[in-house]
Amino acid sequence: MKAKEIILLIFIIAAGVFAYHVQSGKIDFTWDDVFAFDFNEFTYEETQVIEPPFPEALRVLNAHGKVDVQGTDTDRIRFTFVKRIRRQNEEKAREIADRLHPVVTRGESAVTVATNRKDFRRRNFNTDFRITVPAGMPLEVTNSYGPVRADRVGETSIANRHGEVTVTDIQGGLVVENSYEDVEISGIPSNCTVRSRHADIKARSVEGEMNIENSYGLVDVRGVHQSVTVTGPHCEIIGENLPGPAEIRNSYEKVTLRNVGPVRIDGHHSSIEASEVSGDVEIIDAYASVRLTALGGDLRLDGKHVEVSGRDIRSEDIFISSTYEDIELAGFSGKTTIILSHGNITLTPRAITGPLEVRATYAPITLFWPGDARFPFEAQTRSSDIHWRLPGDLTIERTNGLTTAKGFSGAPRILLFTTYGDIRVEPGPNS
């Protein structure tokens, strides 16, 4: 096929897909939306009151407009319907306003407030709802192309395609689905789920479990009392004050955690900074850097091309494996195992309270020995040297390019093995 024919074919397919989505209602589009640049906007309002008794929940169905639902100390539902109509003159706008109206339906489980938007071929208008309900009333909102706000209501579900969502101080769980606009939530006493893309998500003060799915945006979660799960490819992720277990999946953006409990991070090209962690830490990452400070639980890190820096790690069990980047630990204790190829290893333990084992290739090792105590020590390197800078004699042997050193007795043991890199043992800060 010629280039022009390929381009024409692509255009026909794209036009067909677009027409299908318009026809199916997935895209709300009319040509008036394109040629309305010379129109004026006219605004009209009407108010209705729904008296009790009514069903337990409120359902709002809207498109191309704002929805604001506020829980108050009332026993009725009151809503203001705002029509923002774009026409060339007020006479034509008034004609549309007279035909455009809210539609209220009482069902067994919910009272539904909607509009008769589908009755219009030309839809170059927006419809807004300002609604007050009894505080704690369950709410369900379906909207598009406009912000949704809910405050002091009950169990809440919001689906808002291409729209901002703000939820505060509700009395139940929350489910939010949206895209391309921000989500802000706070004061959620139960479980919370947010599914989005191309958006920034900020969550504060969630007492239940938190589950977030997002891509190409920011996830900022603080003050969640129970477990947190974040799936955020191409998302920067910030977590703070998360005592429950956290599980994070991320790629190509930074993860920053502070004052958290147990955490598991599965990253790819994801730089990680974690501090004040009271639980176990498990990290899988590649082509990035990891900075760890003030860890209280066990640490397991499996990386490829991952630079590792750790300070004040009070773990009982530390395991780190990486390649082609440096590993530097200071102020650590407990059983420690390090595996590395093609990098530098620098270790400054606070104390030797468990076995310390390093197995490396093409990697020099520097150990700053803590205090004056001596522990069983064994070191081995190929095609390089061992440098012992402390008091006390070692047995050092060199055979066929292999250098070994042994000394002292008791427990725990220190084992340092590498190839094509010197091993240096220097006095530590407290020696």
N, C-alpha and C positions, 0 to 999 in steps of 0.2 A: 504494500500500500504506500501511496505517496504521503508526504508529510501533511499536506492540506487535508487529505482524506482522513488521516489519523486524528487531526485536530477537530474536524467536523464530527467524527464519531464520538470523541470525548465530550464535545459540546452537547450532542444529542442525548447521550447517556446522562449527563449532569442535569440537563433540562427535564428529562423524564423522572429522575429521582426527586428533583425539586417539586415537580407537578404532583407526584405521588404523595409527598409529605404535605403539600397544601391541601390536596383533596381529602387526605385522611385526617386532617386537623392537627397533625404534628407541627406544622408551621402555619401560623395565623397571618395570612398575607393577602392584600389586595393592591391593585395598581394605584389606588388612591394614596396608599402609604408612600408611593414613589413620587407622585405628582402633586403632593399636598404642600409644597413649599410656599405657595402664595396664599394659603388659608390662614384664617385667624382662629384662635381658640376661644370658645364661649363656655362658661361654666354654669351649671344648674344643679340645684340640690333639692332633695326631698327626704323626709324623715318618717319612719314608721316605728311603731311600738308593738311588740309581740307580748301579749299578756299570758301569765301562767293560767292553767297548767300547760306545760310543753314538754317534749321529750328531754331526756337527760343531757344530750350533747347538741352542739351547734356545728353545722357543716356549711362552709362558705365556698362557693364555686365562682371563680372570676377569671378574667383574662385581660391583659393590657390595662393594669391599674394597681392601685394601692389597697392593701387590706390592713386595718389596724383594729385589733380586738383587745379590749380592756376589761378586766374583771373589776367589779365595783360592789359596794354594799347595796345591792338592789335585788328585786325578785322578778325582774322582767328583762326582756331583750329590747334594746333600742338601737336602731341603726340609721345612719345618715348615708344616703346614696348620692354620690357626687358624679355628675356627668360632665366630662371635659370633651367638647365636641369641636372638631376642626372643619370649618366650612368658610366659604368666601364671604358670607354675610350672616347676620343674626337671624334673618327670616328662615333661611335654610337650616341653621343650627337649631332654632326653636322647633321646627318641624320634626327633626330627629329626636330632640329631647322629649317631645310629647309622646313619641312612640316607644322610646327606650325606658324601661322600668325594671325594678327588681321583681324577682319571682320567689315567693315564699312557699315552701312545702313542709307540712308536718308529717313525719314518718313515725314508725314505732320507736326507733332508737335515736333519731336526731331530727331537729328542725333544720331545713336546708334553705339557705339564702343564696340566690343566684341571679342572673340577668337573662334577658331575652336577646342577647347579642347575636345569636345564630339566626335570628329573623332578618338580619340586615345583610344585604349584599355588599354595600359600601360600609366598611367598619373603621373609618378613620376617626375613632373616638376612644377615649379611655374611661373606665368606670372605677371609682374608688368606693370603698366601704369603711366607715368609721362606726364601730360597733361597741356597745357596752353590754356586758352580760353579768349574771351573778358570779361572784368570785368563786373560782374552783370549778367552773363548768367545763367539761371536756370539749375539746375543739379539734376540728379537722378543716384544713384549708388547702384548696387546690387553686393555684394562681399561675400567672406567667407574665413576664415582662413588667414587673413592678415589685416594690418592696412589700414585705409582710412583717408585721410586728404583733407580738402577743405578750400580754403582761397579766399576771395574777389570774390566769385561767387554770384549768385542770389538765388531765392527760391530753397531750397535744401532738398532732401529726400535721406536718406542713410539706407539701410538694409545690415547689415554686421554680419552674423552669425560667432561667435567665432573670432571677430576682434575688435581691438582698433579703436576708432573714434575720430578725432580732427577736429573741425570746428571753424574758426575765421573770423570775420569781413565780414560777408556776407550781401547781400542787399535784404533780404526777410525773410520769415518764414523758420522754420527748423523742420524736422521730422527724428528721429534716432531710429532704432531698432537694437539691438545687444545683445550679451551675452558673459560672461566669460572674457571680456577685458574692459579696462577703456574707459570712454567717457569724453572728455574735450571740452567745448564750450565757446565762448566769442564773444562779439560784434554782438549780434543778434538784429536787429531793429524791429522785429515783433514777432509773437507767436512762441513758441517752445515746442515740444513734444519729450520726450525720453522714450522709453520702453526698459527695459533691465532686466537682472538677473545675479547674481553672478559677479557684476561689481561695480567699483567705478565711480560715476558720479559727475563731477565738472562743475558748470555753473557760468559764470560771465557776467555782463553787458547785460542783456536781457531786451529790452524795451517793449516787449509785454507780453502776458500771458505765464506762464510756467507750464507745466504738466509733471510730472515724475512718472513712474512706475518702481520699482526696487525691488529686494529681495536679501538678503544675500550679502550686500555690504555697501558702503558709499554713501550718497547723501549730497553734499556740494554746497549750492546755495547762491550766494551773488550778490547783485545789480540787482535785478529784479524789474522793475518799476511797473508792474501791478500784477494781482493775481497770486498766486503760489499754486499748488496742488501737494502734494507728497503722493503717496501710496508706503510705504516701509517696508513691514514685514521683520523682522530680518535685518534692516538697521540702522546704526547710521545716524542721520540726523542733519545737521548743516545749519542754516539759518541766514544771516546777511544782514542788509540794504535792507529790504523788506517792503516798505511802503504800498503796496497793501494788500488786504486780503490774508491770508495764511490758507490752510486747510491741515492737516497732519494726516495720518493714519500710525501707526507704532506698532511694537511689539518687545520685548526682547532686544532692544538696546536704547541708549541714544538719546534724542532730546535736542539740544542746539540752542537757538534763542537769537539774540541781535539786537537791533534797528529795530524793526518790527512794523507793523501796526496791525490791527485786526487779531486774530489767533484762530483757532479751532484745537484742538489736540485730536484724538481718539487713545489712547494707551492701551497696555496690557503688563505688566512687563516692562514699558518704563520709565526710569528716565528722568525727564524733568527739564531743567534750562532755564528760560526766563528772560531777562533783557531789560530795555529801550523799553517797549511796549507802543505805543501811542494809541492803540485801545482796543476794548473789547477782553477779553480772555475767552475762553470756553474750559474746559479740562475734558475728561473722561479717567480714568486710573484705574489700579489695580496692586497691589503688586509692588509698586515702591515708589520713592520719588519725590517731586515736590519742586523746589526752584524758587521763584519769587522775582524779584527786579525791582523797579522803573516802576510800572504799572500806566498808565494814564487813562485807560478805566475800564469798569465794569469787574468783575471777577465772573465766575461761575465754580466751580470745583466739580464734582461728582466722588468719588473714593471709592474703597474697598481696605483695607490694604494699604493705601497711606499716607505716611508721608508728611506733608505740612509745608513749611517755607516761610514766606513772609516778605519783607522789603520795606518800602517806597511805599506803595500802595495807590495812590490818586484816588480811585474809588468812584463813587457815590453809587454803589451797589455791595456788596461782598456777595457771597454765597459759603460756603464750607461744603461738607458732606464727611465723611470718617469713617473708622473703624480700630480698632486695631493698630493704629499708632498715633504719637503726632501731634498736630497742634500748631504752634507758629507764631504769627503775630506781627510785630513791625512797628511803623511809619505809621499807616493806618488811614483812616477816611472814612466817609460816612456810609450809611446804611449797617449793617453787620449782617449776619446770619450764625451761625456755628452749625452743627449737627455732633456729634461724639459719638461712643461707644468704650469702652475699649482703652482709651488713655489719654494723658495729654494735657491740653489746657493752653497756656500761651499767654496773650494778652497785648500789650503795645501800645495803640492807640496814634497817634499824637494829635488828638482832637476828641471830641464827637460831630460830626456834623449831625448824624442821629441815628436812633434806633440801639441799640446793643443787639442782642438776641443770647443766647447760650442754646441749648438743648442737653443734653448729658446723657449717662448712663455709670456707672462704669468708671467715668472720673473725676479727680480733675480739678478744674479751678482756675487759678491765673490771676487776673486783676490788672495791674499797672495803677492806675487812673491818667489821665493827668490833670495838673494844679490844681487850687484851686476851680473851679466852681463845684457845686453839681447839679446832675441831678436826676430825679426820678429813684429810684433803688429798684429792687426786686430780691431776691435770694431765692432759695429753694434747699435743698438736703435731701436725705433719708439715714439714718444710718451713717451720717457724720456730720461735723461741719461747721459753717460759721465764718470766722475770718475777722473782720473789723479793719484795722490799720490806719484809717484816722480820722481827727477831724469831729465831727458831730455825733449825736446820731441816731441810728437805733432802730426800734422795732423788737426784735428778740423773736420768739416763738418756743417752742419745744413740739411736741405732737406726741406720738406713733411712735417715731423714725424719725419723719419728722421735719426738722428745716427750718424755714422761717425767712426772714429779709426784712423789708420795710423801706423806708425813702425818704424824700425830695419831691418836687413837681416841676411842669413845664414840659418842653420837651427839647430834646428827652429822651426816656426811655432806661434804661439798665435792661435787664432780664437775669438772670443766673440760669438755672435749671439743676440739675444733680442728680445722685444716686450713693451711695457707693464711694463718693469722696468729699474731703473738698473743700470749696470755700474760696479763700483768696483774699482780696482786699488790695493792698499795695500802698503806694505813688509812683507815676510815676516819670520819670526823671525831669519833670518841676513842680512838686508839692512843 
